[in-house]
Structures are given as C-alpha cells and as structure tokens.
Amino acid sequence: MKFLSLLRAELQKTRRSGILWILLAAAVILWIPSILNAEMNFGMQAEGISPEHNFLIQGFMAMAWFMFPASMVVVTVLISQTERIHHGMLKMLALPVSTAKLCLAKFLVLVFYSGMGFLFSVGMYYVSAAIASRTQGYEFVLPPLFVMPEAAAVWASSVPMQAFFWMLAVCIRTPVFSIGTGLASIVPSVLMLNTSVWYLYPMAYPFFVITARYGELAENLSMETIEFFPWLSAAVLITLACLLISCFRFGRAERR
C-alpha cells in the first residue's frame, strides 16, 4: 500500500472520532476569557505593548502553555486507539503493510489535526476580537498577515512535543495512564524555560516561541530571544528519537 493511500485511510478512520469537535471546543473555551477580560488589555502601558497585540499574545500564551498541549494529548490517544478497538491492530498486521509506515501515517494525521486546531483558534481569535472591539469601542482585530505567521510559528514549534506525546501513546497502552502522563508533562514547561537546558524539553517549545514574540512586541520587557542553535538541533534529534521509538514499539505487543 502506498504511503499516501495509507495516510488517506488513516484520516478516514478518525473521521467519526469527534476529534474536530474536541479541537473546536478547546478553541472556544480558550478565547472566552479574552472577551470577558478585554478591558485589561488597556492596562499594559508599562510593558509598552498595544492593546490589540496584547489581546492576541495573551490568548496565544494560554493556548501554547496548556490548552493546545492538553488537547493534543487527548487527540493522540484517540488516534492511537483506532487500531486497538475490536482487535484492529491484529487485522492490520495481517496485511502487507509496514508497521513503521502505519505508525508514521498516524503521526502525520496527528500533525494534521494539530494544524486544524490552530486554524480553529485563529478563527475564534477573530470572532472574539470582533466582539471585544464592539464592547470596548476599540479595534482589536489584527490583519491575517500578522496573525497567521504567529500561529504558524507556534504550530511548527509544537511538532517535537507531538512526537513525544505520540511516543507515550504508543508505549503506554492504557489510555488513562497515557493521558495522565501526557498532562503531567505539560505542567513543568514554564519552569523549564527558566533553565539553561530548556531546549531539551519539547513541551516548553510553543510557550517559548510566543513569550519570545511577546518580548519583541512589548518595548519595555526583556525576554529571551529565539536562537536556533542549539534549539533546532535538539528539536530535530528529539523528534527523530521519539518517532524511532514509536515505530519500533508500534504493534509490538500484538506481534507477541
């Protein structure tokens, strides 16, 4: 089976899983506080950031720190369970399909859904910014050419984290333990940013990117700037290591 055909089949398997509804609900929940507390964006003069920029960055910071990683933990487990329900993995192993290809196809499905999650979040940003503009009498809406690159940068930085979550879902067969371990790994991300080896902790990547951007937009704040060495090298190695372990472990229990 060709890889593209396998990828298409994996997407079809998750069509009725409710993943898109989970991502949409996460995006809606994320931006409700921004609407309710829109007036707080006018009190950031000391930091030197405009209200509209603060509105966007604060929302993205909440997304990057917990809401997006938490939703990805759940989505990862849902994708991994598609082959474990009704002995689906045993049926797949009977076909002339490489387990490594199947594992990578499922991971790319995860990356696809993470991109959908960011698109939902950007869409909800514009809805919430429009509502806040109406209620506060101030224009909070930023142009797409500014918003989309910000979202794309955070999304790209989250790929190593997704590879780590996928490895957990493959290695830990019990969904409750897999979700619990994934959620527990999110909490120390902020603490890791205060260390010199933060680049070894992929769960900290999305939050680092958005806080670095916050420092660029806030004239009076001093934040860490993005330096691609050794971060990029570590990110690539972590991603490859997690995917290699996942491919090695995928379907191993069923082959015994």
Buried (B, 14 or more C-beta within 10 A) or exposed (E): EEEEEBBEBBBEBBEEBEBBEBBBEBBBEBBEBBBEEBEBBEEBEEBEBBBBBBBBBBBBBBBBBBBBBBBBBBBBBBBBBBBBEEEBBEEBBEEEBBBBBBBBBBBBBBBBBBBBBBBBBBBBBBEBBBBBBEEBEBEBBBEEEEBEEBBEBBBBBBBBBBBBBBBBBBBBEEBEEBBBBBBEBBEEBBEBBEEEEBBBBBBBBBBBBBBBBBBBBBEEBEBEEBEEEEBEEBBEEBBEBBBBBBBBBBBEEBEE
